[in-house]
Amino acid sequence: MNKTFMNPPVKNDQPTNQTDDRLRIEVHALAEDAFHRHLISGHGDSEYANEYQIVYQGKPNHLSLSGAHAFLTQLLQ
């Protein structure tokens, strides 16, 4: 089942900064590309402000934003 996850409300008391916001936008764009290439089967914001969820090989993975960026960049090469 291929589907993109909806963005749930962030459940973290720590405010995000502009750097995190830009990184999240870039990670989302990379994940959309990977999803449309059928490299991942889903993605979306994690329940925590500093994480992103990627479904890879049928398993949901919660990664830090920088970890998700690195993973997706490598996957798309």
One Martini backbone bead per residue (centre of mass of N, CA, C, O) as a GRO file, in nm:
protein
   77
    1MET     BB    1   0.089   0.041   0.029
    2ASN     BB    2   0.075   0.359  -0.114
    3LYS     BB    3   0.144   0.631   0.116
    4THR     BB    4   0.101   0.938   0.250
    5PHE     BB    5   0.143   1.100   0.529
    6MET     BB    6   0.012   1.282   0.751
    7ASN     BB    7   0.044   1.569   0.942
    8PRO     BB    8   0.090   1.570   1.254
    9PRO     BB    9   0.095   1.691   1.542
   10VAL     BB   10   0.313   1.843   1.739
   11LYS     BB   11   0.479   1.676   2.040
   12ASN     BB   12   0.652   1.949   2.133
   13ASP     BB   13   0.788   2.203   2.343
   14GLN     BB   14   0.992   2.267   2.131
   15PRO     BB   15   1.097   2.497   1.935
   16THR     BB   16   1.144   2.583   1.621
   17ASN     BB   17   1.361   2.666   1.369
   18GLN     BB   18   1.458   2.777   1.065
   19THR     BB   19   1.650   2.545   1.007
   20ASP     BB   20   1.447   2.318   1.059
   21ASP     BB   21   1.239   2.411   0.852
   22ARG     BB   22   1.420   2.385   0.602
   23LEU     BB   23   1.494   2.088   0.643
   24ARG     BB   24   1.205   1.978   0.636
   25ILE     BB   25   1.144   2.072   0.347
   26GLU     BB   26   1.373   1.912   0.212
   27VAL     BB   27   1.292   1.632   0.314
   28HIS     BB   28   1.012   1.630   0.185
   29ALA     BB   29   1.111   1.653  -0.109
   30LEU     BB   30   1.281   1.395  -0.108
   31ALA     BB   31   1.049   1.203  -0.026
   32GLU     BB   32   0.870   1.254  -0.269
   33ASP     BB   33   1.070   1.151  -0.476
   34ALA     BB   34   1.102   0.866  -0.355
   35PHE     BB   35   0.803   0.790  -0.372
   36HIS     BB   36   0.771   0.831  -0.689
   37ARG     BB   37   1.013   0.604  -0.724
   38HIS     BB   38   0.957   0.362  -0.518
   39LEU     BB   39   1.163   0.369  -0.248
   40ILE     BB   40   0.915   0.447  -0.081
   41SER     BB   41   0.590   0.412   0.107
   42GLY     BB   42   0.645   0.658   0.316
   43HIS     BB   43   0.568   0.984   0.483
   44GLY     BB   44   0.645   1.207   0.770
   45ASP     BB   45   0.579   1.343   1.043
   46SER     BB   46   0.654   1.322   1.347
   47GLU     BB   47   0.572   1.352   1.686
   48TYR     BB   48   0.845   1.498   1.661
   49ALA     BB   49   1.007   1.788   1.573
   50ASN     BB   50   1.309   1.628   1.514
   51GLU     BB   51   1.140   1.430   1.320
   52TYR     BB   52   1.116   1.164   1.065
   53GLN     BB   53   0.907   0.961   0.864
   54ILE     BB   54   1.007   0.642   0.713
   55VAL     BB   55   0.905   0.407   0.470
   56TYR     BB   56   1.112   0.111   0.458
   57GLN     BB   57   1.054  -0.194   0.373
   58GLY     BB   58   0.778  -0.173   0.563
   59LYS     BB   59   0.932   0.025   0.771
   60PRO     BB   60   0.921   0.237   1.025
   61ASN     BB   61   1.117   0.543   1.048
   62HIS     BB   62   1.278   0.739   1.300
   63LEU     BB   63   1.432   1.044   1.217
   64SER     BB   64   1.629   1.269   1.198
   65LEU     BB   65   1.659   1.523   0.993
   66SER     BB   66   1.956   1.463   0.914
   67GLY     BB   67   1.914   1.156   0.873
   68ALA     BB   68   1.696   1.179   0.653
   69HIS     BB   69   1.866   1.336   0.454
   70ALA     BB   70   2.093   1.129   0.420
   71PHE     BB   71   1.920   0.885   0.337
   72LEU     BB   72   1.778   1.016   0.086
   73THR     BB   73   2.029   1.099  -0.069
   74GLN     BB   74   2.140   0.811  -0.099
   75LEU     BB   75   1.887   0.678  -0.231
   76LEU     BB   76   1.884   0.888  -0.491
   77GLN     BB   77   2.172   0.796  -0.627
   0.00000   0.00000   0.00000
